[in-house]
Amino acid sequence: MTFQRARSEEQREIRRRAILDTAAAMLGEMPVAEVSLNELSRRVGLAKSNVLRYFESREAVLLELLDVFLESWLAELDRELAAGIEATATPEARAGQLADILSRSLSDRTVLCDLFGAQGGVLEHNVSVEVVKRHKRSSLAKLATMTDLVRRHVPELGDGAQLFCLMSLVSAGALSAYVPPPPSLLAAYAQEPALGELQLDLHDALRISLRSSLLGVLPRA
């Protein structure tokens, strides 16, 4: 892909979108840690200095993609919760259905989980105050959207819904760092199966984590 010099706002937006789309495609092939600005520039067909005219750093690109992926996931989550939670079930049953749906939905989106995992320790570094402020405003708005969705189906969570939602996303990011295990770990498990006795896939690990979190915020009778 090659570009002529962008002279209009429409052309600049096309180029900006191409950078985001290319970065998204790279995340489908490699983890966040391996996405480099040099490779992104090469694939999008721009000099690195030109990419930096649209995004101030690699981290700024990935932070914006996190916002895009999170918005898309929340739209799908709305439909999944509406279809999977029984309105007439007990609070405990609805909480269990919520944990099951969230764990399955998040574990199906490994790129989103990987971005969550990199957010605090990597992506929010090497960016300007303005980029961080814009990202945090967007993140807080999306957290409020998720909180409203969760509270709609399990209103008994009350003020604990926001904390549960935040910890769900933090857990998804943290747990995704262990899945899949690296080749050396898989080889160790093959040689000594007892070492992998507690190894869980991302879906199961999230389900256990989210159910445990709900026990902490769901009011007791």
GROMACS elastic network, one bead per residue, 0.5 to 0.9 nm:
[ bonds ]
;  ai    aj funct       b0    kb
    1    43     6  0.72864   500
    1    44     6  0.58757   500
    1    45     6  0.50694   500
    1    46     6  0.84453   500
    2    44     6  0.72729   500
    2    46     6  0.69115   500
    3     6     6  0.77906   500
    3    15     6  0.78676   500
    3    44     6  0.88953   500
    3    45     6  0.70419   500
    3    46     6  0.73064   500
    4     7     6  0.88272   500
    5    11     6  0.85576   500
    5    12     6  0.89383   500
    6     9     6  0.78708   500
    6    10     6  0.84283   500
    6    11     6  0.51797   500
    6    12     6  0.54372   500
    6    13     6  0.89874   500
    6    14     6  0.88841   500
    6    15     6  0.76756   500
    7    10     6  0.83947   500
    7    11     6  0.64569   500
    7    12     6  0.72142   500
    8    11     6  0.51566   500
    8    12     6  0.62696   500
    8    13     6  0.86543   500
    9    12     6  0.50373   500
    9    13     6  0.61697   500
    9    14     6  0.86382   500
   10    13     6  0.51186   500
   10    14     6  0.62475   500
   10    15     6  0.87144   500
   11    14     6  0.50383   500
   11    15     6  0.62626   500
   11    16     6  0.85864   500
   12    15     6  0.51089   500
   12    16     6  0.60877   500
   12    17     6  0.85694   500
   12    54     6  0.82550   500
   13    17     6  0.60287   500
   13    18     6  0.84715   500
   14    17     6  0.51515   500
   14    18     6  0.61715   500
   14    19     6  0.87920   500
   15    18     6  0.50067   500
   15    19     6  0.63955   500
   15    20     6  0.88441   500
   15    44     6  0.89083   500
   15    51     6  0.89543   500
   15    54     6  0.83521   500
   16    19     6  0.52231   500
   16    20     6  0.65034   500
   16    21     6  0.87272   500
   16    51     6  0.83627   500
   16    54     6  0.62308   500
   16    55     6  0.82477   500
   17    20     6  0.50952   500
   17    21     6  0.60245   500
   17    22     6  0.84650   500
   18    21     6  0.50433   500
   18    22     6  0.59852   500
   18    23     6  0.85062   500
   18    44     6  0.68759   500
   19    22     6  0.52049   500
   19    23     6  0.61984   500
   19    24     6  0.86149   500
   19    40     6  0.75613   500
   19    41     6  0.81196   500
   19    43     6  0.89283   500
   19    44     6  0.61962   500
   19    51     6  0.75121   500
   19    54     6  0.85979   500
   19    55     6  0.89511   500
   19    61     6  0.80038   500
   20    23     6  0.51233   500
   20    24     6  0.61132   500
   20    25     6  0.86470   500
   20    61     6  0.66885   500
   20    62     6  0.82162   500
   20    64     6  0.80759   500
   20    65     6  0.68231   500
   21    24     6  0.50321   500
   21    25     6  0.62404   500
   21    26     6  0.87004   500
   21    65     6  0.88806   500
   22    25     6  0.50816   500
   22    26     6  0.62983   500
   22    27     6  0.87693   500
   22    40     6  0.69311   500
   22    43     6  0.70191   500
   22    44     6  0.62943   500
   23    26     6  0.50218   500
   23    27     6  0.63276   500
   23    28     6  0.88269   500
   23    35     6  0.77165   500
   23    40     6  0.63945   500
   23    43     6  0.89354   500
   23    44     6  0.87409   500
   23    61     6  0.76164   500
   23    62     6  0.76192   500
   23    65     6  0.81345   500
   24    27     6  0.51292   500
   24    28     6  0.66086   500
   24    62     6  0.85313   500
   24    65     6  0.71542   500
   25    28     6  0.51560   500
   25    29     6  0.69324   500
   26    29     6  0.51938   500
   26    30     6  0.61643   500
   26    31     6  0.84108   500
   26    32     6  0.87712   500
   26    35     6  0.68789   500
   26    40     6  0.79300   500
   27    30     6  0.51757   500
   27    31     6  0.59828   500
   27    32     6  0.63987   500
   27    34     6  0.87482   500
   27    35     6  0.72201   500
   27   111     6  0.65719   500
   28    31     6  0.79143   500
   28   111     6  0.71489   500
   30    33     6  0.80563   500
   30    34     6  0.62108   500
   30    35     6  0.70347   500
   31    34     6  0.56347   500
   31    35     6  0.69849   500
   31   111     6  0.75739   500
   31   114     6  0.70792   500
   31   115     6  0.88316   500
   32    35     6  0.54735   500
   32    36     6  0.87981   500
   32    62     6  0.82358   500
   32   111     6  0.80205   500
   32   114     6  0.66171   500
   32   115     6  0.66984   500
   32   118     6  0.74269   500
   33    36     6  0.79870   500
   33   118     6  0.81660   500
   33   122     6  0.88104   500
   35    38     6  0.87164   500
   35    39     6  0.72450   500
   35    40     6  0.73196   500
   35    58     6  0.80953   500
   36    39     6  0.53951   500
   36    40     6  0.61694   500
   36    41     6  0.85973   500
   36    58     6  0.68800   500
   37    41     6  0.59983   500
   37    42     6  0.85225   500
   37    48     6  0.69867   500
   37    51     6  0.84053   500
   37    57     6  0.76582   500
   37    58     6  0.55072   500
   38    41     6  0.52093   500
   38    42     6  0.62563   500
   38    43     6  0.87408   500
   38    47     6  0.85779   500
   38    48     6  0.64573   500
   39    42     6  0.50060   500
   39    43     6  0.61314   500
   39    44     6  0.85388   500
   40    43     6  0.52467   500
   40    44     6  0.61128   500
   40    45     6  0.84715   500
   40    46     6  0.86922   500
   40    48     6  0.82991   500
   40    51     6  0.86058   500
   40    58     6  0.86404   500
   41    44     6  0.52746   500
   41    45     6  0.59991   500
   41    46     6  0.52323   500
   41    47     6  0.58690   500
   41    48     6  0.52965   500
   41    49     6  0.87916   500
   41    50     6  0.83852   500
   41    51     6  0.65021   500
   42    45     6  0.52341   500
   42    46     6  0.64302   500
   42    47     6  0.73184   500
   42    48     6  0.80358   500
   43    46     6  0.79073   500
   44    47     6  0.88612   500
   44    51     6  0.87766   500
   46    49     6  0.80264   500
   46    50     6  0.60590   500
   46    51     6  0.64323   500
   47    50     6  0.52202   500
   47    51     6  0.65409   500
   47    52     6  0.88110   500
   48    51     6  0.50756   500
   48    52     6  0.62841   500
   48    53     6  0.88742   500
   49    52     6  0.50931   500
   49    53     6  0.66511   500
   50    53     6  0.51443   500
   50    54     6  0.72599   500
   51    54     6  0.55771   500
   51    55     6  0.63230   500
   51    56     6  0.80647   500
   51    57     6  0.85047   500
   52    57     6  0.63122   500
   52    58     6  0.85404   500
   53    56     6  0.67351   500
   54    57     6  0.89915   500
   54    61     6  0.89534   500
   55    58     6  0.73967   500
   55    59     6  0.86491   500
   55    60     6  0.59241   500
   55    61     6  0.60491   500
   56    59     6  0.81625   500
   56    60     6  0.62191   500
   56    61     6  0.80532   500
   56   126     6  0.86878   500
   56   127     6  0.70164   500
   56   128     6  0.80758   500
   56   131     6  0.88390   500
   57    60     6  0.51707   500
   57    61     6  0.66947   500
   57    62     6  0.89380   500
   57   126     6  0.69156   500
   57   127     6  0.66947   500
   58    61     6  0.52746   500
   58    62     6  0.64729   500
   58    63     6  0.87468   500
   58   123     6  0.83827   500
   58   126     6  0.84578   500
   58   127     6  0.88967   500
   59    62     6  0.50856   500
   59    63     6  0.60035   500
   59    64     6  0.85963   500
   59   122     6  0.74592   500
   59   124     6  0.70434   500
   59   125     6  0.72416   500
   59   126     6  0.66912   500
   59   127     6  0.67297   500
   60    63     6  0.51087   500
   60    64     6  0.63147   500
   60    65     6  0.86843   500
   60   123     6  0.72087   500
   60   124     6  0.81416   500
   60   126     6  0.81106   500
   60   127     6  0.62218   500
   60   128     6  0.87827   500
   60   131     6  0.70749   500
   60   132     6  0.86905   500
   61    64     6  0.53642   500
   61    65     6  0.63755   500
   61    66     6  0.87971   500
   62    66     6  0.61179   500
   62    67     6  0.87104   500
   62   115     6  0.76631   500
   62   119     6  0.89934   500
   62   123     6  0.69470   500
   63    66     6  0.50209   500
   63    67     6  0.65249   500
   63    68     6  0.88215   500
   63   115     6  0.80827   500
   63   119     6  0.75426   500
   63   123     6  0.62425   500
   63   124     6  0.76524   500
   63   131     6  0.87783   500
   63   132     6  0.87971   500
   63   135     6  0.70055   500
   64    67     6  0.51390   500
   64    68     6  0.63435   500
   64    69     6  0.87288   500
   64   135     6  0.73721   500
   65    69     6  0.59969   500
   65    70     6  0.83085   500
   65   115     6  0.86257   500
   66    69     6  0.52175   500
   66    70     6  0.59273   500
   66    71     6  0.85069   500
   66   112     6  0.67484   500
   66   115     6  0.62470   500
   66   116     6  0.76388   500
   66   119     6  0.85885   500
   67    70     6  0.51375   500
   67    71     6  0.61471   500
   67    72     6  0.86803   500
   67   135     6  0.75369   500
   67   138     6  0.70467   500
   67   139     6  0.70336   500
   67   142     6  0.84460   500
   68    71     6  0.53078   500
   68    72     6  0.63711   500
   68    73     6  0.87191   500
   69    72     6  0.51428   500
   69    73     6  0.61144   500
   69    74     6  0.86657   500
   69   111     6  0.86445   500
   69   112     6  0.64153   500
   70    73     6  0.50464   500
   70    74     6  0.61598   500
   70    75     6  0.87283   500
   70   112     6  0.71234   500
   70   139     6  0.86699   500
   70   142     6  0.75908   500
   71    74     6  0.52518   500
   71    75     6  0.64675   500
   71    76     6  0.89089   500
   71   142     6  0.70298   500
   72    75     6  0.53391   500
   72    76     6  0.65571   500
   72    77     6  0.87048   500
   73    76     6  0.51523   500
   73    77     6  0.59629   500
   73    78     6  0.86448   500
   73   105     6  0.83584   500
   73   106     6  0.84817   500
   73   109     6  0.84252   500
   73   112     6  0.86490   500
   74    78     6  0.61740   500
   74    79     6  0.88799   500
   74   142     6  0.79490   500
   74   145     6  0.77700   500
   74   146     6  0.67332   500
   74   149     6  0.87976   500
   75    78     6  0.53834   500
   75    79     6  0.70312   500
   76    79     6  0.53559   500
   76    80     6  0.63048   500
   76    81     6  0.87707   500
   76   105     6  0.88025   500
   77    81     6  0.59988   500
   77    82     6  0.84035   500
   77   101     6  0.84243   500
   77   102     6  0.78853   500
   77   105     6  0.73577   500
   77   146     6  0.85709   500
   77   149     6  0.83670   500
   78    81     6  0.54556   500
   78    82     6  0.62613   500
   78    83     6  0.87515   500
   78   146     6  0.85627   500
   78   149     6  0.65704   500
   79    82     6  0.51566   500
   79    83     6  0.61994   500
   79    84     6  0.85459   500
   80    83     6  0.52449   500
   80    84     6  0.59373   500
   80    85     6  0.83898   500
   80   101     6  0.71196   500
   80   102     6  0.88443   500
   80   105     6  0.82848   500
   81    84     6  0.51052   500
   81    85     6  0.56962   500
   81    97     6  0.85969   500
   81    98     6  0.71850   500
   81   101     6  0.69660   500
   81   102     6  0.84868   500
   81   149     6  0.79825   500
   81   150     6  0.82180   500
   81   153     6  0.75882   500
   82    85     6  0.61086   500
   82    86     6  0.83377   500
   82   153     6  0.79843   500
   83    86     6  0.81034   500
   84    97     6  0.69747   500
   84    98     6  0.80658   500
   84   101     6  0.72232   500
   85    88     6  0.88923   500
   85    89     6  0.81578   500
   85    93     6  0.87619   500
   85    94     6  0.60061   500
   85    95     6  0.87081   500
   85    97     6  0.58913   500
   85    98     6  0.68542   500
   85   101     6  0.85988   500
   85   153     6  0.69951   500
   86    89     6  0.54540   500
   86    90     6  0.87757   500
   86    93     6  0.84542   500
   86    94     6  0.66359   500
   86    97     6  0.82373   500
   86   153     6  0.84289   500
   87    90     6  0.84127   500
   87    94     6  0.76474   500
   87   153     6  0.70149   500
   87   154     6  0.87652   500
   88    91     6  0.89726   500
   88    94     6  0.86819   500
   89    92     6  0.80580   500
   89    93     6  0.59126   500
   89    94     6  0.60401   500
   90    93     6  0.51470   500
   90    94     6  0.61755   500
   90    95     6  0.84995   500
   91    94     6  0.51347   500
   91    95     6  0.60097   500
   91    96     6  0.85804   500
   91   154     6  0.66327   500
   91   155     6  0.85488   500
   91   156     6  0.69049   500
   91   218     6  0.83617   500
   92    95     6  0.50622   500
   92    96     6  0.62496   500
   92    97     6  0.87110   500
   92   218     6  0.82027   500
   93    96     6  0.50774   500
   93    97     6  0.62625   500
   93    98     6  0.85986   500
   94    98     6  0.60470   500
   94    99     6  0.86337   500
   94   153     6  0.73938   500
   94   154     6  0.64615   500
   95    99     6  0.62711   500
   95   100     6  0.86568   500
   95   153     6  0.86267   500
   95   154     6  0.65604   500
   95   157     6  0.89724   500
   95   211     6  0.77519   500
   95   214     6  0.69315   500
   95   215     6  0.88742   500
   95   218     6  0.81465   500
   96    99     6  0.51567   500
   96   100     6  0.62174   500
   96   101     6  0.86617   500
   96   210     6  0.89675   500
   96   211     6  0.66531   500
   96   214     6  0.84068   500
   97   100     6  0.50702   500
   97   101     6  0.61256   500
   97   102     6  0.85253   500
   98   101     6  0.52498   500
   98   102     6  0.60494   500
   98   103     6  0.84535   500
   98   150     6  0.78030   500
   98   153     6  0.82000   500
   98   154     6  0.81193   500
   98   210     6  0.87620   500
   98   211     6  0.86893   500
   99   102     6  0.52441   500
   99   103     6  0.59663   500
   99   104     6  0.84795   500
   99   206     6  0.82977   500
   99   207     6  0.58915   500
   99   208     6  0.83246   500
   99   209     6  0.86817   500
   99   210     6  0.54638   500
   99   211     6  0.56455   500
   99   214     6  0.79255   500
  100   103     6  0.53340   500
  100   104     6  0.61690   500
  100   105     6  0.84894   500
  100   203     6  0.88438   500
  100   206     6  0.87391   500
  100   207     6  0.59239   500
  100   210     6  0.83066   500
  100   211     6  0.82321   500
  101   104     6  0.52761   500
  101   105     6  0.59233   500
  101   106     6  0.84669   500
  101   207     6  0.86703   500
  102   105     6  0.50777   500
  102   106     6  0.59475   500
  102   107     6  0.83244   500
  102   168     6  0.83008   500
  102   206     6  0.82714   500
  102   207     6  0.77972   500
  102   210     6  0.80743   500
  103   106     6  0.53647   500
  103   107     6  0.59535   500
  103   108     6  0.85083   500
  103   168     6  0.87298   500
  103   172     6  0.83569   500
  103   202     6  0.81882   500
  103   203     6  0.55613   500
  103   204     6  0.75413   500
  103   205     6  0.82528   500
  103   206     6  0.51221   500
  103   207     6  0.50271   500
  103   208     6  0.86701   500
  103   209     6  0.88244   500
  103   210     6  0.73064   500
  104   107     6  0.52591   500
  104   108     6  0.61923   500
  104   109     6  0.89119   500
  104   202     6  0.88192   500
  104   203     6  0.56883   500
  104   204     6  0.85036   500
  104   206     6  0.81309   500
  104   207     6  0.77609   500
  105   108     6  0.53576   500
  105   109     6  0.68261   500
  105   203     6  0.86226   500
  106   109     6  0.51970   500
  106   110     6  0.71515   500
  106   112     6  0.77245   500
  106   113     6  0.69437   500
  106   169     6  0.86054   500
  106   172     6  0.69957   500
  106   202     6  0.88277   500
  106   203     6  0.78414   500
  106   206     6  0.82780   500
  107   110     6  0.58798   500
  107   113     6  0.75476   500
  107   172     6  0.77548   500
  107   176     6  0.83051   500
  107   201     6  0.89167   500
  107   202     6  0.57729   500
  107   203     6  0.51720   500
  107   204     6  0.88945   500
  107   206     6  0.76031   500
  108   111     6  0.88864   500
  108   202     6  0.89707   500
  108   203     6  0.80530   500
  109   112     6  0.54758   500
  109   113     6  0.64683   500
  109   114     6  0.87709   500
  110   114     6  0.60230   500
  110   115     6  0.85870   500
  110   172     6  0.89812   500
  110   176     6  0.71886   500
  110   202     6  0.88972   500
  111   115     6  0.62243   500
  111   116     6  0.86471   500
  112   115     6  0.51230   500
  112   116     6  0.62733   500
  112   117     6  0.86741   500
  112   172     6  0.87798   500
  112   173     6  0.81364   500
  113   117     6  0.61919   500
  113   118     6  0.87412   500
  113   169     6  0.77682   500
  113   170     6  0.88116   500
  113   171     6  0.88776   500
  113   172     6  0.54506   500
  113   174     6  0.81341   500
  113   175     6  0.83412   500
  113   176     6  0.60082   500
  113   177     6  0.86952   500
  114   117     6  0.50277   500
  114   118     6  0.63731   500
  114   119     6  0.86474   500
  114   172     6  0.82038   500
  114   173     6  0.58053   500
  114   174     6  0.84197   500
  114   176     6  0.60983   500
  114   177     6  0.71428   500
  115   118     6  0.51096   500
  115   119     6  0.59558   500
  115   123     6  0.82084   500
  115   173     6  0.70276   500
  116   119     6  0.51192   500
  116   120     6  0.79196   500
  116   169     6  0.69046   500
  116   170     6  0.67991   500
  116   171     6  0.88742   500
  116   172     6  0.71465   500
  116   174     6  0.78343   500
  116   176     6  0.88685   500
  117   120     6  0.74126   500
  117   121     6  0.79195   500
  117   122     6  0.87565   500
  117   169     6  0.88740   500
  117   170     6  0.72622   500
  117   171     6  0.84865   500
  117   172     6  0.73932   500
  117   174     6  0.53618   500
  117   175     6  0.80829   500
  117   176     6  0.70607   500
  117   177     6  0.69966   500
  118   121     6  0.56553   500
  118   122     6  0.51953   500
  118   123     6  0.59372   500
  118   124     6  0.85006   500
  118   173     6  0.73723   500
  118   174     6  0.88246   500
  119   122     6  0.57576   500
  119   124     6  0.59726   500
  119   125     6  0.87924   500
  119   173     6  0.84518   500
  120   123     6  0.63093   500
  120   124     6  0.56534   500
  120   125     6  0.78889   500
  121   124     6  0.68777   500
  121   125     6  0.72648   500
  122   125     6  0.55173   500
  122   126     6  0.81860   500
  123   126     6  0.74755   500
  123   127     6  0.79004   500
  124   127     6  0.63713   500
  124   128     6  0.89275   500
  124   131     6  0.88365   500
  124   132     6  0.66504   500
  124   135     6  0.89975   500
  125   128     6  0.83798   500
  125   132     6  0.88881   500
  127   130     6  0.81630   500
  127   131     6  0.62078   500
  127   132     6  0.67667   500
  128   131     6  0.52888   500
  128   132     6  0.63728   500
  128   133     6  0.86534   500
  129   132     6  0.51367   500
  129   133     6  0.60629   500
  129   134     6  0.85926   500
  130   133     6  0.50936   500
  130   134     6  0.61514   500
  130   135     6  0.85241   500
  131   134     6  0.51768   500
  131   135     6  0.60866   500
  131   136     6  0.85550   500
  132   135     6  0.50327   500
  132   136     6  0.59833   500
  132   137     6  0.85192   500
  133   136     6  0.51383   500
  133   137     6  0.61382   500
  133   138     6  0.86076   500
  134   137     6  0.52787   500
  134   138     6  0.63344   500
  134   139     6  0.86509   500
  135   138     6  0.51725   500
  135   139     6  0.60577   500
  135   140     6  0.86144   500
  136   140     6  0.59942   500
  136   141     6  0.84469   500
  137   140     6  0.52905   500
  137   141     6  0.62545   500
  137   142     6  0.87168   500
  138   141     6  0.51504   500
  138   142     6  0.62422   500
  138   143     6  0.86086   500
  139   142     6  0.51153   500
  139   143     6  0.60496   500
  139   144     6  0.85638   500
  140   144     6  0.61719   500
  140   145     6  0.86512   500
  141   144     6  0.51056   500
  141   145     6  0.63651   500
  141   146     6  0.88303   500
  142   146     6  0.62293   500
  142   147     6  0.84965   500
  143   146     6  0.50777   500
  143   147     6  0.60506   500
  143   148     6  0.85882   500
  143   162     6  0.74040   500
  143   165     6  0.71266   500
  143   166     6  0.71188   500
  144   148     6  0.61632   500
  144   149     6  0.86645   500
  144   162     6  0.73313   500
  145   148     6  0.51807   500
  145   149     6  0.63465   500
  145   150     6  0.87922   500
  146   149     6  0.50673   500
  146   150     6  0.62272   500
  146   151     6  0.85423   500
  146   162     6  0.80986   500
  146   165     6  0.67954   500
  147   150     6  0.51828   500
  147   151     6  0.59908   500
  147   152     6  0.84186   500
  147   161     6  0.57518   500
  147   162     6  0.51962   500
  147   163     6  0.86267   500
  147   164     6  0.83420   500
  147   165     6  0.61841   500
  147   166     6  0.87344   500
  148   151     6  0.51226   500
  148   152     6  0.59794   500
  148   153     6  0.88748   500
  148   161     6  0.81990   500
  148   162     6  0.84766   500
  149   152     6  0.51950   500
  149   153     6  0.68312   500
  149   154     6  0.88128   500
  150   153     6  0.55328   500
  150   154     6  0.60229   500
  150   155     6  0.75806   500
  150   157     6  0.84313   500
  150   161     6  0.67040   500
  150   162     6  0.86528   500
  150   165     6  0.78759   500
  151   156     6  0.74643   500
  151   157     6  0.65188   500
  151   158     6  0.68269   500
  151   159     6  0.89004   500
  151   161     6  0.61693   500
  151   162     6  0.86897   500
  152   155     6  0.56814   500
  153   156     6  0.88039   500
  154   157     6  0.60302   500
  154   158     6  0.83049   500
  154   161     6  0.85099   500
  155   158     6  0.57480   500
  155   161     6  0.82679   500
  156   159     6  0.89451   500
  156   160     6  0.88373   500
  156   161     6  0.87224   500
  156   218     6  0.66478   500
  156   219     6  0.68213   500
  157   160     6  0.52446   500
  157   161     6  0.52060   500
  157   162     6  0.88644   500
  157   164     6  0.86744   500
  157   214     6  0.83945   500
  157   217     6  0.63138   500
  157   218     6  0.52142   500
  157   219     6  0.67845   500
  158   161     6  0.58375   500
  158   162     6  0.85312   500
  158   217     6  0.86559   500
  158   218     6  0.83539   500
  158   219     6  0.86407   500
  159   162     6  0.64844   500
  159   163     6  0.78195   500
  159   217     6  0.86716   500
  160   163     6  0.53699   500
  160   164     6  0.61804   500
  160   165     6  0.87155   500
  160   214     6  0.89529   500
  160   216     6  0.87919   500
  160   217     6  0.53251   500
  160   218     6  0.74286   500
  160   219     6  0.89902   500
  161   164     6  0.50805   500
  161   165     6  0.61654   500
  161   166     6  0.86550   500
  161   217     6  0.75172   500
  161   218     6  0.87503   500
  162   165     6  0.51341   500
  162   166     6  0.62030   500
  162   167     6  0.86138   500
  163   166     6  0.51329   500
  163   167     6  0.61018   500
  163   168     6  0.84587   500
  163   217     6  0.81914   500
  164   167     6  0.52186   500
  164   168     6  0.60359   500
  164   169     6  0.88170   500
  164   210     6  0.81176   500
  164   213     6  0.65522   500
  164   214     6  0.68949   500
  164   216     6  0.88426   500
  164   217     6  0.71325   500
  165   168     6  0.50375   500
  165   169     6  0.64984   500
  165   170     6  0.87329   500
  166   169     6  0.54242   500
  166   170     6  0.62929   500
  166   171     6  0.86117   500
  167   171     6  0.58694   500
  167   172     6  0.84153   500
  167   210     6  0.83431   500
  167   213     6  0.77847   500
  168   171     6  0.51347   500
  168   172     6  0.61622   500
  168   173     6  0.87431   500
  168   206     6  0.81760   500
  168   209     6  0.80246   500
  168   210     6  0.63434   500
  168   213     6  0.81000   500
  169   172     6  0.50471   500
  169   173     6  0.63380   500
  169   174     6  0.86786   500
  170   173     6  0.52437   500
  170   174     6  0.61988   500
  170   175     6  0.86081   500
  171   174     6  0.50485   500
  171   175     6  0.58806   500
  171   176     6  0.82781   500
  171   206     6  0.71730   500
  171   209     6  0.73123   500
  171   210     6  0.81959   500
  172   175     6  0.54078   500
  172   176     6  0.60222   500
  172   177     6  0.89676   500
  172   202     6  0.82595   500
  172   206     6  0.66253   500
  173   176     6  0.53691   500
  173   177     6  0.69894   500
  174   177     6  0.57646   500
  174   178     6  0.78791   500
  175   178     6  0.56947   500
  175   179     6  0.71272   500
  175   202     6  0.67673   500
  175   205     6  0.72831   500
  175   206     6  0.73913   500
  176   179     6  0.52000   500
  176   180     6  0.78548   500
  176   202     6  0.65062   500
  177   180     6  0.78765   500
  177   181     6  0.85986   500
  178   181     6  0.57803   500
  178   182     6  0.83791   500
  178   201     6  0.87507   500
  178   202     6  0.81657   500
  179   182     6  0.81807   500
  179   200     6  0.85201   500
  179   201     6  0.66995   500
  179   202     6  0.62735   500
  180   183     6  0.89882   500
  180   201     6  0.76983   500
  180   202     6  0.82499   500
  181   184     6  0.80731   500
  181   185     6  0.60045   500
  181   186     6  0.63384   500
  182   185     6  0.54333   500
  182   186     6  0.64427   500
  182   187     6  0.87753   500
  183   186     6  0.50693   500
  183   187     6  0.60873   500
  183   188     6  0.85933   500
  184   187     6  0.51125   500
  184   188     6  0.62466   500
  184   189     6  0.87537   500
  185   189     6  0.62440   500
  185   190     6  0.86099   500
  185   196     6  0.87013   500
  186   189     6  0.50858   500
  186   190     6  0.61848   500
  186   191     6  0.87094   500
  186   196     6  0.84997   500
  187   190     6  0.50289   500
  187   191     6  0.62832   500
  187   192     6  0.85423   500
  188   191     6  0.51825   500
  188   192     6  0.59477   500
  188   193     6  0.77073   500
  188   195     6  0.74821   500
  188   196     6  0.83471   500
  189   192     6  0.50088   500
  189   194     6  0.71887   500
  189   195     6  0.57539   500
  189   196     6  0.53890   500
  189   197     6  0.86877   500
  190   193     6  0.56548   500
  190   196     6  0.86443   500
  192   195     6  0.59200   500
  192   196     6  0.78714   500
  193   196     6  0.55872   500
  193   197     6  0.68748   500
  194   197     6  0.52066   500
  194   198     6  0.86405   500
  195   198     6  0.77696   500
  195   199     6  0.84219   500
  196   199     6  0.50713   500
  196   200     6  0.86797   500
  197   200     6  0.85830   500
  199   205     6  0.88151   500
  200   203     6  0.80219   500
  200   204     6  0.60852   500
  200   205     6  0.57057   500
  201   204     6  0.55711   500
  201   205     6  0.61288   500
  201   206     6  0.85829   500
  202   205     6  0.51370   500
  202   206     6  0.59711   500
  202   207     6  0.84590   500
  203   206     6  0.52730   500
  203   207     6  0.61273   500
  203   208     6  0.87343   500
  204   207     6  0.50614   500
  204   208     6  0.62493   500
  204   209     6  0.85630   500
  205   208     6  0.53300   500
  205   209     6  0.61759   500
  205   210     6  0.86330   500
  206   210     6  0.59133   500
  206   211     6  0.83683   500
  207   210     6  0.52529   500
  207   211     6  0.60335   500
  207   212     6  0.84707   500
  208   211     6  0.52988   500
  208   212     6  0.61453   500
  208   213     6  0.86637   500
  209   212     6  0.51856   500
  209   213     6  0.62387   500
  209   214     6  0.87581   500
  210   214     6  0.61880   500
  210   215     6  0.87256   500
  211   214     6  0.51332   500
  211   215     6  0.64585   500
  211   216     6  0.89992   500
  212   215     6  0.52538   500
  212   216     6  0.68287   500
  213   216     6  0.52473   500
  213   217     6  0.67151   500
  213   218     6  0.87033   500
  214   217     6  0.52312   500
  214   218     6  0.56453   500
  215   218     6  0.55881   500
  215   219     6  0.82869   500
  215   220     6  0.89329   500
  216   219     6  0.81196   500
  217   220     6  0.89772   500
